[in-house]
Amino acid sequence: MKKIILLIVILPLFSCKDTQGRLTLTQGVHISNITIISSEDATYSPYVGHLVIEKDKIVYLDKNEPSVSGKFEKIDGTGKFVIPGLIDSHVHITEVQGMLPHHMEKYPELAEEFNKQMPRSYLYHGFTTLINLGGISEEQLTSFNAQPIKPDLFHTGRSGASVANGYPMNFAPEQFRFEGTPNFVYLESEADNIPAKFEPSDHTPKAVVSRTKNSGAIAVKSYYESGFRNMPKLPVPTKSIMDDLLSEAHSNGLVLTVHGNSLEAHSFLADVGVDVIAHGLWNWGKYKDVPKDSLPTEIRNVLDLQIQKQIGYTPTLTVIAGEEALADDSFLSNPELNKIVPKKLLEWYRTEEGKWFAKDLFGDYPAEEIHAIYGRIQAHAKLALKYLSDNGGLILFGTDTPSAPTYGNQPGHNGFWELKLMDEAGVPLDQILASATINNAKAFKLFSDVGSIKVGKKANLILMTKNPLKEIEAYNAIENIVLRGKVLIRENLSAKQ
Ligand SMILES: [Zn+2]
């Protein structure tokens, strides 16, 4: 008897279905006759069906129309398509695009408007889950989470696991660099250049991963970067450090994702067998001048090893495109930007002051030459991506928004751009969708909650008027974003002009 009472008490918590299979909702959404595009294994068989949400969860999914009663919103999905909310596994929500700290101090109102709009801009383009790959402070997390409407945000702790004086802590002035990188890894060869107050035992891979875990992170971010442009040669992690970061990450249930975009870095990281490489392979070193359509054997061998080990490969093609965008004004006149960038900030980007990074980067270099250089790098990046896509590589969608203080990587918009560049590279549309949903969710251990449309999962969905398995433009034909069961109208998320 006791058991039966217990069952009756417990049952309503798990199901809103009565014995006749009727759904009684208190705060529901019923989407009818919609083409459902989702997958548990990256193969897609779309079908017209019905989807019911109660509160923040999916409670029904089937070809047959359910019997629904109670309080709910009904959406006629006839002629429309629904996919899981998109996941961008490489963003930096801690930056204001195109600004340095002194710009933010000078124009606090621009920074504030940007930070208010930023989460909405990600949602505007269908991104309901973000992973911040790099440092994030408690204040930054609190302020993002205090926004009324925002994607789910995951992170990699207070700082990345950069080796002492390596990338990216090399950018910070020496007197702040160690305080600013609490999770730096001690490097014996840098011992003379590390202030004495930092104990080596606090900066072993084990100590760093343990701190990262305790700050609520889902992954550890590290770096293999020996330098680019005119940087002096930077210290990089040893094989034993990277091996230890990997095994410590795994014993703490975390994922190890590592910055690297050169042949040297990809080769090192493939050899170690890290979980995820946070960029594509576009810096081809001694092969940088090979024709745009040829993949050198040495590069193919590194990609083959990544495919064999199923290492996650994050193309981040917009890193290249977002820098190249600074070479001329056509980027800033794209009307799509009005939807996601506050008007006053867009105006500031057009001023001489707003173009500071373009001047730093390119000086008086002619635009055609810049496009020729970046065009070749991008062609190489696309070639490597296409090879992975043709040969069973594990592609994870990520943009690195913003990859530098460039206004060329705008929240949300950059994601749509990345999707288009992957399409241009020749990645099939089903693989593109999988990369931004199921692949990212599995790689970052979020799959029990997001990444596919399934009963019991979080109701994070996108409703589109075009089929994303037929045309890439579908990702810009979004009508609604369902965020934790709440139906949002896309246009209401756009920047108020
Ligand atoms: Zn990044």
Boltz pocket constraint, residues with backbone or C-beta under 6 A from the ligand:
constraints:
  - pocket:
      binder: B
      contacts: [[A, 90], [A, 91], [A, 92], [A, 133], [A, 134], [A, 400], [A, 402], [A, 403]]
      max_distance: 6.0
